[in-house]
Amino acid sequence: MSNPLLILRTSPQTVDAACARLQEVSAAHKFGVQAYHNLREKMESKGVPFARECRVVEVCNPRHAAAVLGQDIAISTALPCRISVYEENGRTVLATIKPSSMLGMFHAPGAAATAQEVEDTLVRIMDETCRA
């Protein structure tokens, strides 16, 4: 399924391996992991059966975050960047919402260049993560 608001990549790795690699690659690009969510484990711990593998890795670069938050503190509702790693039709998929699209909702023209820089870096992070 194609969605112009998403960046999608596929990986030959397992979800676990892709998540571990994603955290390493993010750090190499100066994006720290703020949180790691295993959705299946979380839902099952609440008594809700969920068979699919799906992890959400929240990453952030403090310099970029400070730049956009200086434009509009409401942008904090869109931070940090989230990269989902899940199984789909027998393959591992990495997906994120394009920062340029997300920050475009705030009409903060000064944030556009930073959003594009973050987006370009997320593409590199996802591409490097997917290389086996």
N, C-alpha and C positions, 0 to 999 in steps of 0.2 A: 504494500500500500504506500503510495507516494503522498507526502504531505509537505508543502512548500515552507512550512514553519519549523520543520524538523531537520536535523542533521542525523543521518542514519549510516551506520557501518556494520558489516558482518565480520565475524571472526571464526576461525576454525577451532579456537580454544573452547574449553568448557567455561561455564559462567564463573566458577571459582577462579580458574586461571586468568580469565580476562579481568576480573575484579582486582586480583593481586597485581597484575601487570598495569592496570589503569592507575592504581595508587602510586606505583613506582614512576611511571611516565609523567603523571601530573606533577609530582615533586620535582622532577627534572626540569619542568617548565615553570617552576616557581608557583605552582598552584597547590595549596595545602588541602588535605582532605579534612573537611569540617565535620562530616558525619557519614556513617555507612549504615544503610538500612537493608535488612534482609526481609522483604515483604512477606514471603511465605512463612518464615519463622514467626514474625510478628503477628500475622493474622491467626496462625494456628495456636499461638500462645493465648489468644483471646477467644479461642473456641470456634474460630471460623475456618473451615477447611479451605485450603488453597493449594492446588497441585502444581501450579506453574512456578518455575524458578524466576525470580525477579529481584534484583538488587538495585538500590539507588545510592550512588556515590555523590555526595555534595562536595564540590571543590570551589576554591576561591583564591584569588590573588589579591592580597590586601591593598596593593598600590592601585590596582584597577578599581577595586571596590570603593576606596576613598575618593577616587576621581568622580565616579558616577554619583555617589552619595552626596558629594559637594554640589552637584547640580540640582538634586531633588531627593530629599531624605525618604520620600515615599518609594523610591526605587528599592529600598531595603526589603520591600515585600517580594521582590523578584530575585533576591540573593539568598544563598549562594547559588552558583550554577549547579544543576543536577544532571548527572549522566546516568541513565538507566541501562542496566545490563540484564538481558532476559533471553529466554529460549523462545523461538518462534519457528515452527515447522522444522524442528530438528537442527536448528543452527543458533548460534549465539549472536545477538544483536546489541549494539550500543546505540543509544538514541539520546538526543538532547534538543531542547527548544533553542532555536537560533537566538543568541543574545541580541542581535540587531532587531529582530522582530519583537522580542520581549520588551526591550527598553524603548522601542518606538511607541509603545502605548503611553509612555509618560510625557511625550512631547518636550523632551529636554534636549534641544539640539546640541548642546555642549557634550552630551554623553554619547552621541552617535559614533564618533571616532573611537572612543574607548570600547564601546560595544562591538565594533567591527574588529578591533585588535583582539579582544577576548574570543570572539567567534573564530577568527583565524587560528588562534592558539588551540582552542578546543578541537578544531578539525585536525590539527597536527597531533594532539594528544590522542584522539580517537584512532587516527590512522596508524600511529606508532603502536598503540595498544593492540590493534588487530593483526599486526605482523607477527606471525608465529616464529 
